[in-house]
Amino acid sequence: MDEKDILDSIGRYVSDEQKLRERYQRGELSGAEENRRLERIELALDQCWDLLRQRRARLAAGEDPDLATPRPPDEVEGYLQ
């Protein structure tokens, strides 16, 4: 996945998040369903941002950005704790 692919994915996830919130506001989703889906989207977004940061750090260090790899969700989410 190159930087453009990652940014495209981020854009899609943000759009999905927005649509999900709109559906909840219109009463098409329960609060529990909205939360469940938002959690998945937010996790995917966190992984995308992490991969993008890895690629940019590798590039800044003169390394190959294509060697950056997606980290598992529990590792990415563990940064906040």
C-alpha positions as CSV (number, residue, x, y, z in Angstrom):
1,M,0.0,0.0,0.0
2,D,1.5,3.3,-1.0
3,E,0.8,6.7,0.5
4,K,-1.9,7.5,-2.0
5,D,-3.7,4.2,-1.3
6,I,-3.5,4.9,2.5
7,L,-4.9,8.4,2.1
8,D,-7.7,7.1,-0.1
9,S,-8.6,4.5,2.5
10,I,-8.6,7.2,5.2
11,G,-10.9,9.3,3.1
12,R,-13.3,6.4,2.6
13,Y,-13.3,5.6,6.3
14,V,-14.0,9.2,7.2
15,S,-16.9,9.3,4.7
16,D,-18.3,6.0,6.1
17,E,-18.1,7.5,9.6
18,Q,-20.0,10.5,8.5
19,K,-22.7,8.5,6.8
20,L,-23.0,6.2,9.8
21,R,-23.6,9.2,12.1
22,E,-26.2,10.6,9.7
23,R,-28.0,7.3,9.7
24,Y,-28.1,7.3,13.5
25,Q,-29.4,10.9,13.6
26,R,-32.2,9.9,11.2
27,G,-33.1,6.9,13.5
28,E,-32.0,4.3,11.0
29,L,-29.5,2.7,13.5
30,S,-29.7,2.1,17.2
31,G,-27.0,3.7,19.4
32,A,-25.5,0.3,20.1
33,E,-25.2,-0.5,16.4
34,E,-23.7,2.9,15.7
35,N,-21.1,2.4,18.4
36,R,-20.2,-1.1,17.2
37,R,-19.7,0.1,13.7
38,L,-17.9,3.3,14.7
39,E,-15.4,1.2,16.8
40,R,-14.5,-0.8,13.7
41,I,-14.1,2.3,11.6
42,E,-12.0,4.1,14.2
43,L,-9.7,1.1,14.6
44,A,-9.2,0.9,10.8
45,L,-8.5,4.6,10.8
46,D,-5.9,4.3,13.6
47,Q,-4.2,1.5,11.6
48,C,-4.1,3.6,8.5
49,W,-2.7,6.6,10.3
50,D,-0.1,4.4,12.0
51,L,1.0,2.9,8.6
52,L,1.2,6.4,7.1
53,R,3.4,7.6,9.9
54,Q,5.6,4.6,9.6
55,R,6.0,5.2,5.9
56,R,6.8,8.9,6.4
57,A,9.3,8.1,9.2
58,R,11.1,5.5,7.1
59,L,11.3,8.0,4.1
60,A,12.7,10.7,6.4
61,A,15.3,8.3,7.7
62,G,16.4,7.4,4.2
63,E,14.8,3.9,4.4
64,D,12.4,2.2,2.1
65,P,8.8,3.3,3.0
66,D,7.5,0.1,1.3
67,L,8.9,-1.9,4.1
68,A,6.4,-0.4,6.6
69,T,3.8,-2.9,7.6
70,P,0.3,-2.6,9.2
71,R,0.5,-3.3,12.9
72,P,-2.1,-5.4,14.7
73,P,-5.1,-3.6,16.2
74,D,-4.1,-4.3,19.8
75,E,-0.6,-2.8,19.2
76,V,-1.9,0.3,17.5
77,E,-4.6,0.8,20.2
78,G,-2.1,0.1,22.9
79,Y,-0.3,3.4,22.2
80,L,-3.0,5.3,23.9
81,Q,-2.6,3.5,27.2
